[in-house]
Amino acid sequence: MIEIAFFLALGFVGSRRIPLQERGSTFLDRVILELLLPVVVLYNISGATWGVHTLVILGVALTTSAINILLVLLVGSIFQIEARQMRTMLLVVPIGNTAYFGFSAIRTLRGSDALVDAIVFDQIGTTLIFVTWANAISLGRLDASGLKSMVSFAPLWGLAVGVTLSALGLDLTDTSIASQGEVLTASIMPLAMIALGSKAATKRVTFSAWAVCGISVRLLVTPAVMGVGVALLATSVRTYEISLLQAAMPPMIASALLAEQRGLDSNLAYSICLGGTLAAVVTVPLYGMLIG
């Protein structure tokens, strides 16, 4: 997890010393969301192995997001959160940073062998939730224009093509372009963390009551609920441990980038992502200790 802190700090300090113009910041966001992420999704999904074990992990990932959504809706109905902020929380809170943060944390806490289940959770579970739920809730409308935006969402096409290649037995991770695919996959984490750090330096990132609420739901309440549920669903001890750890990861940075791109409350989105990432440096290792 040291590399995560390094690139986060690099983005923050770099933007303080060399202010990044809005156009440059938008360009970096679009490169991540519309170019790198779709290609990486396509590449990794093409090598997915499907089976009962995979479906169990997918079920855990979907259940985790569903619990987060229900908790946010509950809080919103009780405290009458403004609609734009509500949509922002419904976009950011349910989707975990199960790749950039998750892989690093699980490798540290459980070793490289544990990455098998972590990768399934991220590449199939988190990716599916992002290209469907995040895509829809960030638009907030189902008219012709909204449907067009949903269908043209680049990561959705990356997933669709990746699943098609996987079904046809065309595994790109086992071809001559595998090295290029690994380089692209590895590039997303530093770029996303630099982007988040730069947003923290240039935007008015404040930890409002809603930001703290979103972080608490994501890092505290949902993992506690999943602690019982995953134990019943998992097919092995390792699956239980890894799925629970992935359920406790901080919010996905790409969700905050999408929130800004589609006109939601970007300050709230970045506050939840930044605060959640910093808090998870403490909470995730604690969960690792608690589950043995």
Protein Blocks (a to p, Z undefined) as FASTA:
>chain_A
ZZmmmmmmmmmmmmmmmccdfklmmmmmmmmmmmmmmmmmmmmmmmpccdfklmmmmmmm
mmmmmmmmmmmmmmmmmnopafklmmmmmmmmmpccfklmmmmmmmmmnojklmmmmmmm
mmmmmmmmmmmmmmmmmnopacfklmmmmmmmmklmmmmmmmmmmmnopafklcfklmmm
mmmmmmmmmmmmmmmmmmmmmmccdddfklmmmmmmmmmmmmmmmmmmmmmmpmbfklmm
mmmmmmmpccdfklmmmmmmnopafklmmmmmmmmmmmmmmmmmmmmmmnZZ
